[in-house]
Amino acid sequence: AFAHSIAPLPSPAAAAVGLVLAALAHTVGWPVPIGGSAAIADALAADLAAHGGRIVTGARIVDRRLLREHGEFGARIYNTSAAALGRLEAEALPARYARRLRRFRGGNGVCVLHLAFDGPIPWRDARVADAPTVHLGGANAEIAAAEREVHRGRHAERPFVLLTQTASHDPLRNPAGVHAVSAYAHVPRGSNRDESAVMLAQIERFAPGARKRIIGMRVITAAELGVANENFSGGDIAGGAVNLRQLLARPTLARHPWRTPAEGVYLASASSAPGPGVHGLAGWYAARSALREVYGIADPPL
């Protein structure tokens, strides 16, 4: 189940960061999965199990050989970074392709801020409370300046902050009287700096009195994020730098970028086309390619 709301239109600078998400925001708004984002994973897992699939968790796979402990596979579809694919399939991938994966450039990191408020955020403009996702940064020039600082390897004094506030759209997520909020700001890759102070200053700038309503807080630096999830190397949650070159060649310039030169091996993460965003298109195209090329289904069903 989804609750929909129209989010404020992002600035051109913010839209450049995520074209797919920006297009959704301009049309139907960004969806809020009722019960939390885990509801999506639960639904997908249930569908897989209903069709005879099996899910293995808690198994650390550091190379292709360990996969054999879980059976033989006609197709191997990786939801990993380009670098991780190169390590896991080192035996199967041609040297030239492996070099291209190593040259695929990682993006900047994010510092994540989880907050619990004792009530809704007191936005200066009450209309902002209706948006589950909010872009905080001021005028276009301010956002561009902040992102330019990060691109140059520096921390922005007034960072662009992306904030989600879903309690009003999904009351099932929080106990009574608690409004959970998550936010992040871009930081240089691998940064171990706690950016909570400048992020809170941006929130307070547009919602005076917000600090006084905080009842809990947790900060995750970019460096910590990279340790917690190897796919987020350096705190990069986008699967690699998002620029014109790496949107066209993601991870390499190819008609079918999800297919690798190794037989039956595919890449289905944000490191492949069309890039980052909660759309699942990389997995969709990788799966359809595998159905055609490995399992001989000429026209896979939609």
N, C-alpha and C positions, 0 to 999 in steps of 0.2 A: 504494500500500500504506500502511496506517495501523497504528500501534501505539497502543493505547488504555490509558489509566490514569486512575483516579479521582483528580481533584484535590481538595485540601482545600476544604471548603465555604466560600465567601466570606462575609464578614460582611454584614449588611443594608446597611451604608453602601457597601461595595464593590459589592454586587449592584445597587444603584441606578444605578451608573455604566454598567453594561452588562447589561440584563435578558436579552437573548438569550444572551449568553455565560454568565451565571449559571445559566440554565435548563439549558444543556448540561452545565455542571460538576456540577449536582445529579443528572443522570441518567446519561449515559454517559461523562462526563469529556471533556476537550478532546483532540481528535485530534492526533497528531504525524505529519506527512507524512514518509515515509522518504526520506532524501536531501536534506532541506531544503524550505522552502516553495516554492522554484522548481520543485519537482516538480509542484506543482498547475498553475502557469502553463504548464509544458511540456506537460502532458497536455491542457490546454484548447487550446493552440496547435496541437498535433498533430491534435486532433479537428476544429478549424476548417479546417486545411489539407486534411484528408481529405475535407471536404465542399465543397472548391472555394474556400475563403476565402483572403484575402490579408492579410498583416500588414506594415505599414509602420512602421519605427522610425527614430529620428533626425530626424524631421520636426517642426519647431516650428510649431504652429498657433496663431497669435495672433488670427485672426478667421476667420469662416466662409468668406471668399473663398478662403483658402489650401486649403480642403478640395477645391475644384474641380480642383486640380492632380492629385488622386489619383482622380478619377472623379466621376460623379454618383450621389447616394444618395437612395433613396426615404425612408429613415429615418436619422436621426442620433441615436445614443444616447450620451450623455455620461457618462463616469465621472469627473466633475470636481466641484469644489466649486460651491456655488450661485453664488458670486461669479464664478467662471470661466465658468460657463454664461452668465451675464448679459453678460460681455464678448464671448465668442465668437459669441453669437447676437444681438448688439445690434441688427442690422438687422431681424431677424425677430420679435423678442419685442415684444408690446405694452408701452407705457410703464408701465401700471399693474402688470403682472406683473414687469417689470424693477425697479420700485421695491421690490416685495416681496422680490425676491432680494437687493437691496442692504440691506434691513432685517434679513435673516436673520443672526442674531448668531453670530459665531465663538466657539469654546470656548477653554478654557485650553490651554496647550501642555504638552509633555513634554520632559524632559531624558533622553536615552537613554545608557545605559552598556553597552558591550560589554566582556566580560571573558573572559580565557582562564586557566583554572586548570590546575595540573599533576595534578589528580585531582578526584574528586567533592567537592562542598562538604561540609564536616564539620558538618552540621546537628546541633544539640543533640538534637532529636527525630529519630531515624533514619527514621521513617516519611515525613518530608518529602522524603527523597531519591527516593521512588517517584512523586512528583508532577511532571510535566513543567512545570506552571505553578504558581507559588507566590505568594500574597499576603502581603506582609510589612507589618505595621503595628501589631501588638499587639491590645489590646482594642478593641471597637467604638468606644468613646468616643475612643480615641487616633486611630483612622482618621478619624472624623468631625471631630475637631479639626484634623487635618492638612489635610483637604480644605476645611474652612471657611477656613483661612488662605489657601489658594490662591484660593478664590472671592473673597476680599477683596483680592486683588492682592498678597499677600505670600508669601514662600517659607517652607515649613514646616521647622521645626528637626528634626522626626522625620517625614519624608514617608512616605506610603503608597507602597510599592514593589511593582511587579508584575515578577516575575522568571521567566524560562523557562530550564529546564535539561533539554535533550533528549538529551544524550550517552548516558545509560544506556538510553534507549528507542530510540535510532537511532545505533548505532555508526558508520554510514557517514558521518556528518557531520564527524567529527574524526579527525585522525591519532592514532596510538597515544600515550597519555599526555597528551592534551590534552582538556579539557572546556570547550567554549565555552558561555558564558552571556550572555544579553541581559536587560536590565532597563530600566525607565523609572519616573520619578516625575513627578507633575503639578507644573507650575510656572505662574506667571502668563504670560499670552499674550505672546509676543514676547521672553521672557526670554533674555538672553545670559549668564546665570550658570551656571557649572560647578557642578553639584550632586553631583559624584562623592563628595565627602567625606561628606556626610550620607547618601547612599545606601549607601556602603560601611559606614558606622556601623550602619545598620539591618541589613545582611547579617551583620555581625560580631556584632551583638546576639543573633541567633538561631543563628549558626554560629560560635562562638568559634574563632579560628585561621584563618578564611577568608582574611584579608588576606595571610597568609604564603604562601599557595598560589597567589597571582596571578602569572602570568608575562607577561601582556599586558593592555593596557587602552586603550579609545578612548571618548572622550566626545563626544556631539553635543548641543549646546544647542538649545533651542527655536527660537531665531533662526536658527541654522544649518540646522535641519531645514526651516524655511520657505523658505530660499533654495534648498535642494537640490530641493525639490518644492513647486511653487506651490500644489498642493492642500492642503498642510499649512501654510497661512498662519499665521504666528505660532507654529508648532510644534503646531498643533491637528490631531491625527491622527483625530479623530472626525467630521470634516466639518461642524462646527458645534456650538454648545453643546447639551449633552444635558440638557434640563429638560422639565418637563411640557408647557409650551407648544410647544416645538420638537420634541417627539415626536409631538404631535397635528398640528401644522402643519409638515411637513417636506418641502419647503421652504415650502409654503403649505398652508392648510387646503383639502383637496379630496378627493373620493371616489377619484380616480385621481391621486395626487400625482406619479406618474412622468411623466405627460403634461403638456406645456406648451401654452400657447395657440397656439404656432407649429406649423404643419402639419408632421408627421413628426419633431418634435424631442422627445426624452425625456431625463430625468435618471435615472441608474442608479447613483448613488454613495451614500456614507454621508450625504450631504446630503438624501437623500430617504428615505421610509419603507421599512423600519422603523428606520432609523438604523444606527449603527456596529456592527460585529461581522463575524466571518469566516463569513458565512452565504450571501452572494450573492443574497439575496432581492430587493433593489432591482433588480438586473440581471434577475432572473427575471421580475418583474412588468413591468418596462419592455419587455423583449423580447416577452412575450406581448401586451402592449398594441400594440406595433408590428406584430406579425404579424396581429392582428385589424384594426387601423385603417388600416394602410398597404398591407398585402399581401392583405387580404381573406380570411384564414384564420379562419373563424368560431370554430372550437374548436381552438386550437393544441395539438399533442400535448404530453404531459407529458415 
